[in-house]
Amino acid sequence: MTAQAEVTPAKPAHPLDNSISETELCALWNISPKTAYDHRKAGKMPPSFKIGTQVRYLLSDIEIAEKTTHTITRKLRREA
């Protein structure tokens, strides 16, 4: 008789594992919380979600926003 290994189901990822707070994003992008708030309300920030009172952003959305912003910035610099 052969021994069978026990299979443990993978734990689902917690939303906080792949996200950062608005405060952390402000530090990363060197912007003030007021600017982040204004841009979020104007729809200029990546999609966000709230856990309690804390606004959070998925890291994948931040990466997309950074790539898009850098692409637009490079294009504008070439056109100038």
ABEGO torsion letter per residue (X at the ends): XBBBBBBBBBBBBBAAAABBBAAAAAAAAGBBAAAAAAAAAAGABBBBBBBEABBBBBAAAAAAAAAAAAAAAAAAAAAX
